[in-house]
Amino acid sequence: MKDMTPIAVASRSFSRHPALRAELLARHGHVTFNDRGESLHGTALIEFLRGHVKVIAGLERLDESVFTAVPELRLVSKYGVGLDTIDCEAMARHGVTLAWTPGVNRRSVAELTVAFMIALMHRLPEATRMTRRGDWRQIVGRQLSDRTIGIIGCGNVGKDVVTLLQPFRCRVMAYDIVDYGPFYRQYGVTPADLNGLLRESDIVTLHVPLDDSTRNMLDASRLGLLKAGAVLINSARGGLVDESTLRAMLERGRLAGAAFDVLGAEPPDDLSLLRLPNVMATPHIGGSTEEAILAMGRAAIEGLSG
């Protein structure tokens, strides 16, 4: 027998995925999908959630105003891994349960991160622009192999990046507030303090959540520690990097390149950083492989039983 608890699927991605819809409807008989394909926020989100006891939420912002306006909401099942769009303290105050599976999209994000590394080291953004405008000349890049990689945040995604880098014989350094000693020893990772990692790495990649302890963690002062010619990658969360300072460093040639799958403002209002020839940017697609979407969706479906 199907569960008839009223469920709202706020996520546009989940709502338009036929396999996930079918799997959810096979188990639950009272489901409202976001079939209009709108990004729900504020009043529109509140109206969509009213009358529902559980919600599958993706990037929608669930805060005090939402929980107050929809007191019947009892459970949030997260489609994805980031919790920065959910006010967890407000949720707890209103007695709402969170169902969340960390790391479910780690391979997808890790693959994109390594792709960024290879592309920036070989200067593919610049080479592609030159070729498209008919400028046929060789530019000299660098190999990823044997470089020093600094991983900021060695949780689920950070660990997966380490394993993918094994064939490249890179020296890997990691900074994390958690001691992953057994993992570090198994894969030859050198634990480091943040400043030391920034000074020594050829490539720095971010894999931390966005919260009060990490917001703007790479500010102007810390960005200034990066070695000349280094590369910075952020496929974690927008808001971790001082983007205006980074843009100036890239314009001056102080850094060799940067890649972003996430930005402080999404979509961005200012495109000046993204238009630099040594910058790669993608529209938050780290978890948007078919495999990751299915894994995230199925985890969210399982979370509804909590």
N, C-alpha and C positions, 0 to 999 in steps of 0.2 A: 504493500500500500504506500502511495506517495505521501510525503510530508506536505501538509497544506499550510504550513506557517508562511505568512506573507514575506516574500523576499524581493528586494530591489537590487538590480544590477546597474550600478551607476557608471561603471567603466564602459567606455565606448568600444574599446578593443575587445573585451570579453563579449559584449552584446552583439557584435557583428561577426563573431567566429562561429560558424555552423556546428562544428564538432562540440565545442564547449556548451553552446546552447542546448544541443541534443542531450548531452550527458547530464546537464543540470535539470532539464525538464523530465528526464527519465526518473529522477529521484524526488523532485519537488513539483507540486502541482499548482502553486500560486506564486508566479514569478512575473515581475515587471522589468522589462529590459529597456535600456536607453536606446530605443530604436530611432530617435530623431538625430542621433549622432552628435549631440551638442556637448560642449564642455560645461559640465554642471558646476555652478558655484553660487554661493549666497542664497538668495530667495529661490532661484530656480532649483537648486539642489534640495532645499528644504521642502519645497512643494513635491518634488519627485519622491522623496523619502517618506513623506507622511503616509501613515497607514501600514507601514512595513515594520516588521520586528527585526529583520536581519538585512544586511546590505553587503554586497560584494563591491568593494571600493578600490579604485586604482589611484589616480593622481588627484582625486577630488579632495578639497580641504574640509576636514571634519573638525570643527572647533566648538567652543562653548555655545555659540549662537545656534549651531545645528543641533547639538544634543539637547539644548533647552527647548527648542521649537519642536523637536520630534521625540517626546518622552517615551513613546512606545518602542523606540529602537533599543534593542537589547544586545545585539551582537554585530560586530564589524569583522568581516572576513577579508583580509588584505589580498588583493590581486597584484602581486609584485613584492618587493622586499623593503623599499624605503618607508620609514615611518615619519618623515619630516612633515608630511601633510596632515598628520593626525595629532591633535592635542591630547596626548595620552593622560595627562592629569585631569583634564575636563571629562574625558571619557570615564575615568575611574570614579570621579565624583558623581557621575550620573548612573553608575552601576552598569555600564556597558562593557561587555566582554570583547577582547581582541583575539582573533584567530590569525596567526601569522607564521609563515614558514620561511625562515631566513635561508639565503643562499640558493634558492630554487632556480635562479637564472644565472648562476655563477659562470658556467662554461661559455654561455653566449657573450657575457660582458668581458670575460677574460680573453676570448678570441678576438674581439674587437680591439681590445687594448694592445695585444701583440701585433695586430694588423697596423694600428697607428704607429707602433714603434718602427716596424719595418718601413712603412711608407715615409715617415719623417726622416729616418736615417738615410734612405735612398733619395730623398728630396722629390718624392713623387708629386706633391702639389705643384711645386715650381716647374718640374719637367712637363707635367700635363698642360699647364697654362701656356708654356712656351710652344709646345707642339701644336696646340689648337690654334694658335695665332700664326702658324707657319714658320716659327723660329726653330729651325732644325739644327740644334747644336747640343753637344754633350755637356752635362754638368756633373761635377764630381760629388758623390755622396759618401756615405760610410756604411760599413756592415754592422748589423746588430751583434753578430758573433763577437764574443770576448769583451763586450762593453760592461760597464758597471751600472747596474739597474738599482734604483732606490724605490722601494715599495712602501708607501705610507698607508698603513692599515693592512695587516696580513690576516684578515678573517677569511671568509669563504671565497671571495673573488681573488683577494691577494694571494692566497695559497694556490689557487688554480693557475694564476699567472706564473707563479714559481714553477709549477710542474710543466707548463707549456714552454718555458724558457730553457728547459734542461738540454735540448739538443744544441743550443746556441753557445754553450759553455760560458755563459755570462757570470760575472761576479754579482751576486745578489745581496743587497743590504735591505733590512726591513726595520721599520719603526712602528711600534704598536704599544698601547697601554697594557696589553695582555702578553704574558710571556709564553710563546709557543715553542719552548725549548726543544721538545722531542721532534717537532716538525722541522725546525731550523737545522738540527743536527742531521736529520735524514736527508735533507736536500742541500746541505752546505750553505745555508743562509746565515749571513752575519747580522746579528742584532745591533742596532745603532740608535743613538739619540737623533732627534729630528735635525738639529743643526749640522751635525756631522754627516748625516746622510745627504743633505742638500749640497754640502760642499764637495762631496766626493763623487756623486753620481753623474753619469753621462745622460741618463734618462731617469726622470722622476715621474712616478705614476701614483695617482691618488685612489684609494679604495676605502674611504672612511664614510660613516653616515654624517649627515648634517645635523648638528645640535649646537648648544651654546658653547661646548668645548672645542668644536672644530670650525665654527663659522669664521671665515676670513683667516684660517690658520696659516695660509701662505700670503701674508700681508707684504707690504713693501719691504720691510726689514728682512723677512725670511727669503723673499724672492731675490734679494740682493746677495744672498749667500750662494746662489746657484753658480756653478763654474761657467766660465765663458764657453759658449757653444753647446750648452746643455739643451735638452729637450724636455718639455713638460706635457704630461697627459692627464686629463681629468675625465674619467668615465664613471665617476661616482655620483656626485651631487653638485649642482650649482651653488655658489655662495662660499665655497672653500677657498677661492683664489681672488686676490685683488686684480681684477681683469684690466683695469685702466693702467696700473703699473706694469703688468705683464705686456700689454700692448706697446708701451713705450720701450720696454726692453727689447722686444722683437723688432720694432722699427729701427732701433739703433744697431741691431745686429749683435747685441749682447748675448742673446739666446739664438740657437739655430732654428728652433721651431716649437710649435705647440699644437696639441690636438684636443678638441672638446667634443664630448657627446652630451654634455650638460652645461648650462650657463646660469648665471645669476638671475636673469630674466628669460623666461621661455614663453613665447618666442621673443627673441631679443629686439629691443627698440633701436639700439645702436649697432650697426653692422661693420663699423670701422675695424674692429679686431678681426672679424671673420674674413674680411676682404684682403688681409695681408697675404702676400704670396707664400709665406712659410707657415701658414696656419691651415689645419684641417678641422672641419666642423661637421657634425652630423646631428640630426634633430632628435636626440634622446632615444636612440635605437638600440642601445646596448642589450636590452632584454627583448628585442623584437624579432628574434628568429622564430620560425615556426615551432621548433622544439621547445624553446623557452616559454613561448606563449601557452602551449599546451601544458607544460609543467606548472606554470604559475596558475593557470585556470583550474587545473585539477586540484592543486593545493587549496585554492580558494573554495572549491566545491566541498572538499573534505572538511574545511574549517567551519562550514555551516552546521555541522553536526555537534559542534562544541556547545 
